[in-house]
Amino acid sequence: QVQLVESGGGLVQAGDSLRLSCAASGRTISIYVMGWFRQAPGKEREFVAAISWDGVTTYYADSVKGRFTISRDNAKNTVYLQMNSLKPEDTAVYYCAAGIKWNRGSPLLPGQMGYWGQGTQVTVSS
């Protein structure tokens, strides 16, 4: 079992930056592909970013490409999402997730992920 806990969310203004963290416990995340998803009110959960187990490969949703950066520190059992140039449409609950299988170079699907965090709220005001 892997327990994931997100932190770092908050209320910011458009153009600001935030760094989300996802701390894992119970098992090393070094064997897992890690992803960030988000869900806005009234919308389905959507893929944001993915990173391979070794940190070599990353993949982003078009809506965040060039603004968000996913990274991981397996020694600290932690995954990060650096979010720059935030926009009001980035407002959502952000979830960290761990999975086993990933076709590198493609979005992760929620159904592929075996473990989820509880989410952290990000609100961007205009």
C-alpha positions as CSV (number, residue, x, y, z in Angstrom):
1,Q,0.0,0.0,0.0
2,V,1.1,3.5,-0.8
3,Q,-0.3,6.5,1.1
4,L,-0.1,9.9,-0.8
5,V,-0.5,13.3,0.8
6,E,-0.5,16.4,-1.2
7,S,0.3,19.9,0.1
8,G,1.2,23.3,-1.2
9,G,-2.2,24.4,-2.5
10,G,-3.7,27.8,-1.8
11,L,-5.3,31.0,-3.1
12,V,-3.1,33.0,-5.5
13,Q,-3.5,35.7,-8.1
14,A,-3.2,35.1,-11.9
15,G,0.4,35.1,-12.9
16,D,1.6,33.8,-9.5
17,S,3.4,30.5,-8.9
18,L,2.8,27.6,-6.6
19,R,4.7,24.4,-5.8
20,L,2.7,21.3,-4.9
21,S,4.3,18.4,-3.1
22,C,3.1,14.8,-2.8
23,A,4.7,12.9,0.0
24,A,4.4,9.1,-0.1
25,S,4.6,6.6,2.7
26,G,4.1,2.9,3.2
27,R,6.2,1.9,0.2
28,T,8.9,3.4,-2.0
29,I,7.5,5.2,-5.0
30,S,10.6,4.5,-7.0
31,I,8.9,1.8,-9.0
32,Y,5.8,3.8,-9.8
33,V,4.9,6.2,-12.5
34,M,3.6,9.3,-10.8
35,G,1.0,11.7,-12.1
36,W,-0.9,14.8,-11.2
37,F,-4.5,15.2,-12.0
38,R,-7.0,18.0,-11.3
39,Q,-10.8,18.3,-11.0
40,A,-12.7,21.5,-11.2
41,P,-16.3,21.9,-9.9
42,G,-18.7,20.2,-12.2
43,K,-16.0,18.7,-14.4
44,E,-14.4,15.3,-14.7
45,R,-10.9,14.6,-13.3
46,E,-8.3,15.4,-15.9
47,F,-4.7,14.6,-16.5
48,V,-2.1,17.3,-15.8
49,A,1.4,15.8,-15.8
50,A,3.2,12.5,-15.6
51,I,6.7,11.4,-14.7
52,S,8.3,8.0,-15.2
53,W,9.7,6.0,-12.3
54,D,13.2,7.1,-13.2
55,G,12.4,10.7,-13.8
56,V,13.7,10.5,-17.4
57,T,10.3,11.0,-19.1
58,T,7.7,13.6,-18.5
59,Y,4.5,14.4,-20.3
60,Y,2.1,17.3,-19.9
61,A,-1.4,18.2,-20.8
62,D,-1.5,20.8,-23.6
63,S,-3.2,23.3,-21.2
64,V,-0.2,23.4,-18.8
65,K,2.7,22.7,-21.1
66,G,5.4,25.3,-20.7
67,R,4.0,26.5,-17.4
68,F,4.0,23.5,-15.2
69,T,6.9,21.2,-14.3
70,I,6.7,17.8,-12.7
71,S,9.7,16.3,-10.9
72,R,10.4,13.6,-8.3
73,D,12.9,12.8,-5.6
74,N,12.8,9.1,-5.0
75,A,15.2,9.4,-2.1
76,K,12.6,11.6,-0.4
77,N,9.7,9.6,-1.7
78,T,8.2,12.8,-3.0
79,V,6.8,14.2,-6.2
80,Y,6.4,17.9,-7.0
81,L,4.4,20.0,-9.4
82,Q,5.9,23.5,-10.0
83,M,3.1,25.7,-11.4
84,N,4.0,29.0,-12.9
85,S,2.0,31.7,-14.7
86,L,-1.2,30.4,-13.1
87,K,-4.5,31.2,-14.7
88,P,-8.0,31.3,-13.3
89,E,-8.8,28.2,-15.4
90,D,-6.2,26.3,-13.4
91,T,-8.5,26.5,-10.3
92,A,-9.2,22.9,-9.2
93,V,-8.5,20.3,-6.6
94,Y,-5.1,18.8,-7.5
95,Y,-4.5,15.1,-6.9
96,C,-1.3,13.1,-6.9
97,A,-1.5,9.5,-8.0
98,A,0.8,6.4,-8.5
99,G,0.5,3.7,-11.0
100,I,2.5,0.9,-12.6
101,K,1.9,0.9,-16.3
102,W,2.4,3.9,-18.6
103,N,2.8,4.2,-22.3
104,R,5.5,6.9,-22.2
105,G,4.7,9.9,-24.3
106,S,0.9,9.7,-23.7
107,P,-1.4,11.0,-21.0
108,L,-2.1,9.0,-17.9
109,L,-5.7,7.8,-17.5
110,P,-7.3,7.9,-14.0
111,G,-8.1,4.2,-14.4
112,Q,-4.4,3.4,-14.7
113,M,-3.6,4.7,-11.3
114,G,-3.7,2.5,-8.3
115,Y,-3.2,5.0,-5.5
116,W,-4.5,8.5,-4.9
117,G,-4.0,11.3,-2.5
118,Q,-6.8,13.3,-0.9
119,G,-6.2,16.4,-3.0
120,T,-5.2,20.0,-2.4
121,Q,-7.2,23.0,-3.5
122,V,-5.6,25.5,-5.9
123,T,-7.6,28.7,-6.5
124,V,-6.4,31.3,-8.9
125,S,-8.1,34.7,-8.8
126,S,-8.2,37.1,-11.8
